[in-house]
Amino acid sequence: MDWNLINLDADSATPLYLQLCSSLTEAIKTGKLEPGDQLPSERKLAGLLAISRTTAVNAYEELEARGLVRSYVGRGTFISARPDRLGAQFAWRGKVSPLIQRHLGPDIRALLASNKPQMISFSAGQPAYEYFPVERFLAVTESRLRSQPRDTLGFLPAEGHPYLRECIATREGVRHEEVMIVAGTQQALDLIARCLIYPQDRVVMDWPGYLGAIQSFQFSGAVLSGWDMTLADLDELEDSLIKHRPKLLYLNPSFQNPTACTLSLETRQGIIDLARKYRTPIVEDEAYRDLYFATEPPPSLFELEGSGLVLYIRSLSKTFAPGLRLGYIVADEAIIDQLALVKAQGDLFTPGLSQLALADLLTNGVYDNYLKLLRLKHQERARVMEASLQEAFPEGLSWQKSQGGLYIWAQLHHLESGELLAEATKAGVSFMPGSSFFFEPGGKRALRLCYSGTEPEAIRSGVERLKRAYNQALGMSGFSL
Ligand SMILES: Cc1ncc(COP(=O)(O)O)c(C=O)c1O
């Protein structure tokens, strides 16, 4: 904050402390001062602005009364909130923790809300769940409810239902003590961050990378450093490990969110060598590895490493249904034990009914058949989106052909994706702007389009809407070829 920019007019009818109060409010509103920032002491501020100490004291008191700053005896005065929207209840102003204010952006909530019927959503990463085996799901849930009310309706261990843990352990080739069931892998990331990260710890992660991981790590106070998976430069990764000595390395190695790129076997082996050399634990988030079209990705880091350095997290949202909120962690028993303690503190345990239904569908082959069908349907939808984009954007937009996962990561040539999104929302189509996946400014011209959750005809209409929005935004930007 440049204090020279604060202009106070001694001749004005408005008292100096109120003028100061307005200037500081404006600075908070425009982001020059952020929640959590410390303000100078009243004495120092008086010196900086050549005003009396009483004026500074009155201004801070007024800001505190408006809920924008909080003073702590012996520590000083801190920004505690951004100016509220009109009508927000006074009692709640300034009460939200500065850590939340600083690190929680609106992107995930906007993404969840983009699933409205009138909107064609290319934003949320969801599978073609119109093909979900509803009848088989109903049959197993009914049977479990009737035969095992205690396990479906009662309390369960925080680690997960023993039967599902055993099923997963068999599939992953580990012991059940090394498996923990979570309510979606977003929860796994939250647990890992809360369990392992101490404020100011470093985390090296994909850049661009999964928005939910960025937020979980930052929320726990981690300082993030990026590694660009699309370049897969192992020397750069080694420099980063030497320089930052991170607490952990977070990677999403197959059909990565958002770039859809997959690390080669050679790069995976190189990463493991580095992780061993610098004793850096890896959090491997394989949300998409089973969603390949033609070729299975190389073995996971977890499989390749084998000595407990990798914490392996798997989502069932992309291969089963996001609405059932299921995922799991495979890791060393000691860390599973700690993570289960943290989970028990948060939501106690994951609902038993969906755990048992999943276990039954894993055992009777229904899950695997559905997964095979999803691969086919997703591939078909990817090709429809690529062909529609090709037709609508013979120039102005570029992307790589999808080989699996759920996304196309595209680059605009003449516009920023924020400009396009404003028009696209009006036209009834949504996507994720690239900047959401960068924890520092970046990705302004990128956009992530999810093809898998939309039926082919709607994909075509969505791309037409996108093209109309593009023409509109281009016209407004004044760009001409
Ligand atoms: C890489 C990655 N990890 C985790 C998640 C969260 O998934 P879940 O629905 O299992 O919480 C997502 C969701 O998009 C993701 O892309």
The ligand as an SDF file (V2000), in Angstrom:
LIG
                    3D

 16 16  0  0  0  0  0  0  0  0999 V2000
   -7.7600  -33.5490   -9.8920 C   0  0  0  0  0  0  0  0  0  0  0  0
   -8.9890  -33.5620   -9.0760 C   0  0  0  0  0  0  0  0  0  0  0  0
   -8.9230  -33.9740   -7.7990 N   0  0  0  0  0  0  0  0  0  0  0  0
  -10.0130  -34.0030   -7.0240 C   0  0  0  0  0  0  0  0  0  0  0  0
  -11.2360  -33.5960   -7.4870 C   0  0  0  0  0  0  0  0  0  0  0  0
  -12.4160  -33.6180   -6.5490 C   0  0  0  0  0  0  0  0  0  0  0  0
  -13.2060  -34.6960   -6.8370 O   0  0  0  0  0  0  0  0  0  0  0  0
  -14.3060  -35.2930   -5.8340 P   0  0  0  0  0  0  0  0  0  0  0  0
  -15.6110  -35.0810   -6.5020 O   0  0  0  0  0  0  0  0  0  0  0  0
  -13.9150  -36.7160   -5.6840 O   0  0  0  0  0  0  0  0  0  0  0  0
  -14.2130  -34.5590   -4.5460 O   0  0  0  0  0  0  0  0  0  0  0  0
  -11.3560  -33.1580   -8.8050 C   0  0  0  0  0  0  0  0  0  0  0  0
  -12.6460  -32.6720   -9.3080 C   0  0  0  0  0  0  0  0  0  0  0  0
  -12.7820  -32.0860  -10.3360 O   0  0  0  0  0  0  0  0  0  0  0  0
  -10.2060  -33.1410   -9.6090 C   0  0  0  0  0  0  0  0  0  0  0  0
  -10.2430  -32.7270  -10.8710 O   0  0  0  0  0  0  0  0  0  0  0  0
  1  2  1  0
  2  3  1  0
  2 15  2  0
  3  4  2  0
  4  5  1  0
  5  6  1  0
  5 12  2  0
  6  7  1  0
  7  8  1  0
  8  9  2  0
  8 10  1  0
  8 11  1  0
 12 13  1  0
 12 15  1  0
 13 14  2  0
 15 16  1  0
M  END
$$$$
